[in-house]
Every structure is written in structure tokens, then in C-alpha cells.
Amino acid sequence: MDKKLFSFVYNMAFRDATLRNAFKRNQEERDIEFHKRKDRIKLYAEDYVKNYIVQIYADQYPDPYEPIKNICAKCKDDHFTFGNAQKLVNMSAKYMFLSTYGDIEKRKKFKNCHCPMDTIMINVVKRNDKSFKCSIGWSKMELSENDIPVLYKDFQAKVKALCDKEKEPCFPIEYDYLYWDSEEA
């Protein structure tokens, strides 16, 4: 059953990471080539994401940057950007976080998880922290020289600061749940 649950979550997160314009087709690429490339990325990235999720549930509080960087390194020739990789890793954690419903102790396992960076959450952060500036789409963000983009680090730092200011302080992954589909922020 665990394998089926992970597969369900991973497929949903992969879809989120490659939706619409988030994952580009090469101009000369035919449909079959495009889908083969997506399938190859999906296969390459799966073990990194699964290991990250297993570590979360084992109370190891893994660093979210590690699977993102590993996926970028493995899939760079397939044009899977840092933005795509962070979305895949963070959305997988977000969907797995659903298992914490009604269990405050289990929620603590996710305290190191990042808030998925997407257009909606970028706008939430901008509304709540006027110092946050973002001039690039999340899916276009690239890893350079194996360094995490400054914009992504800044986004996560701003989210963390906003979490600490909440009436009931929360974790960054919870901030996404609080405001992703809300006009409150």
C-alpha cells in the first residue's frame, strides 16, 4: 500500500511540476520525443523524492535543497529546471503532509519542508512583505554552479518570517495550505 500511496502523490506532484508552460517542449521535438523525455525525468527523479519523503517520516528532518540539487544534476540535460525540481520535491511533501490531519506530533516531521514556490505563493509573499521582489517565473529558475538561486532562498526566508508572524506560528509547508487558495494574505 505504501508504494501505491507514494506513486499517487508522486504522479500528482510531477504533474504540478510540469503543467502548462512550466515544462517546455523543444521546438523541433515531436510528441513522442517530448513524452519520452518527461518519462525519463520522472523515472530519474523518483528515487530522490522517495528518499526525501522516507527521511521525513523517519524523523530525520532532511534538507529540502539536497533532493532538488540532485534532481537538477541528474536531469539537466533534459531541461528540467531548478524551478521544476523544487516544485516536484515541495509538492510531494505537501501532498504527504495530508497524512498529518488530526496529528499535531506528525506535523512536526515536516517542519523543515519548504513552501512550494509558484505564482500564487510568490504573489502572497509580495503582498505580505513589500521587500520581496520577483521578476522571473518559478519554472524558469535555474541552478547555477550547483548553487541554489538567491531568489528561491529569499522566498523561503520570507515565508519563514511570515510564518513566525502568524497568530499561530506555522511551518512553511503549512503557510502554503493557509494561503494558496485564499485572498486573506
C-alpha positions in Angstrom: 0.0 0.0 0.0 2.8 2.4 0.8 4.1 2.0 -2.8 0.7 2.9 -4.2 0.3 5.9 -1.9 3.7 7.2 -2.8 3.1 6.6 -6.5 -0.2 8.6 -6.3 1.5 11.5 -4.6 4.5 11.5 -6.9 2.3 11.4 -10.0 0.3 14.4 -8.8 3.4 16.3 -7.8 5.1 15.6 -11.2 2.0 16.8 -13.0 2.2 20.1 -10.9 5.8 20.5 -11.7 5.3 20.1 -15.5 1.9 21.7 -16.0 1.1 24.2 -18.8 4.1 26.3 -19.5 6.1 25.1 -16.6 7.9 22.5 -18.7 8.9 23.5 -22.2 8.9 21.4 -25.3 11.8 21.9 -27.6 10.8 23.5 -30.9 11.8 20.5 -33.0 10.6 17.9 -30.6 7.8 15.6 -31.7 5.1 14.5 -29.2 6.6 11.1 -28.7 10.1 12.5 -28.0 8.6 15.1 -25.6 6.7 12.4 -23.6 9.8 10.1 -23.6 11.8 13.0 -22.1 9.2 13.6 -19.5 9.0 9.9 -18.6 12.8 9.7 -18.3 12.9 12.7 -15.9 10.0 11.2 -13.9 11.9 8.0 -13.5 15.3 9.7 -12.7 13.8 12.0 -10.1 11.6 9.4 -8.3 14.2 7.9 -6.1 15.4 11.3 -4.8 11.9 12.3 -3.9 11.1 9.0 -2.4 14.2 9.1 -0.2 13.3 12.6 0.9 9.8 11.5 1.9 11.1 8.4 3.7 13.6 10.6 5.7 10.7 13.0 6.7 8.7 10.1 8.1 11.8 8.7 9.9 12.2 12.0 11.8 15.5 12.8 10.1 14.3 16.3 9.1 16.1 16.3 5.7 17.4 19.4 3.9 15.0 20.0 1.0 17.8 21.5 -1.0 19.6 18.1 -1.4 17.0 16.3 -3.5 16.3 19.4 -5.5 20.0 19.7 -6.3 20.4 16.0 -7.1 17.4 16.1 -9.4 18.8 19.1 -11.2 22.2 17.4 -11.7 20.6 14.2 -12.9 18.1 15.9 -15.3 19.9 19.0 -16.5 20.4 17.5 -20.0 16.6 17.0 -20.2 15.9 20.7 -19.4 14.2 20.1 -16.1 14.9 23.4 -14.4 15.6 24.2 -10.7 12.0 25.6 -10.6 10.6 22.3 -11.9 12.6 20.3 -9.4 11.7 22.4 -6.4 8.0 22.2 -7.4 8.3 18.4 -7.6 10.0 17.9 -4.3 7.9 20.5 -2.4 4.6 19.4 -3.8 5.4 15.8 -3.0 6.0 16.9 0.6 2.8 19.0 0.5 0.7 16.1 -0.6 2.3 13.7 2.0 1.6 16.4 4.7 -2.1 15.5 4.3 -1.4 12.4 6.4 -0.9 14.7 9.4 -4.5 15.6 9.6 -5.5 15.5 13.3 -2.0 14.6 14.4 0.0 17.6 15.7 3.0 15.5 16.5 3.2 14.1 13.0 3.1 17.6 11.6 6.5 18.3 13.3 8.1 15.8 10.9 7.5 18.4 8.1 9.0 21.4 9.9 12.0 21.6 7.5 9.9 21.3 4.4 9.8 24.3 2.1 6.7 26.2 0.8 6.3 25.2 -2.8 7.2 28.3 -4.9 4.7 29.1 -7.6 3.0 32.2 -9.0 0.2 32.2 -6.4 2.6 31.9 -3.4 5.0 34.5 -4.9 2.1 36.9 -5.0 1.1 36.1 -1.4 4.6 36.8 -0.2 4.8 40.0 -2.2 1.5 41.2 -0.7 2.7 40.4 2.8 6.4 41.5 2.5 6.8 44.5 0.3 10.6 44.0 0.2 10.2 40.7 -1.7 10.8 41.2 -5.4 10.5 38.5 -8.0 11.0 39.2 -11.7 11.3 35.7 -13.0 8.8 32.8 -13.3 9.3 30.0 -10.8 9.7 27.4 -13.6 12.5 29.4 -15.3 14.7 29.4 -12.2 18.0 27.6 -12.8 20.7 26.1 -10.6 24.0 27.8 -11.4 27.3 26.2 -10.5 25.3 23.9 -8.2 24.1 26.9 -6.2 20.5 27.4 -5.1 19.1 30.5 -6.8 19.2 33.6 -4.4 15.6 34.3 -5.3 14.5 30.9 -4.1 16.4 31.3 -0.8 15.0 34.7 -0.3 11.4 33.4 -1.0 11.9 30.7 1.6 13.3 33.1 4.2 10.4 35.5 3.6 7.9 32.6 4.0 9.6 31.5 7.2 9.5 35.1 8.6 5.8 35.4 7.7 5.1 32.0 9.4 6.6 33.3 12.6 4.3 36.4 12.5 1.1 34.3 12.1 -1.3 34.4 15.0 -0.5 30.8 15.4 3.1 30.3 14.1 3.3 27.6 11.5 5.8 25.8 9.3 6.5 27.0 5.7 4.6 24.0 4.2 1.6 25.0 6.3 1.8 28.6 5.1 1.1 27.2 1.6 -2.0 25.5 2.9 -3.1 28.6 4.7 -2.9 31.0 1.7 -2.6 29.1 -1.6 -6.3 29.5 -2.5 -7.1 32.4 -0.2 -7.3 36.1 -0.7 -6.7 36.6 3.0 -3.0 37.1 2.8 
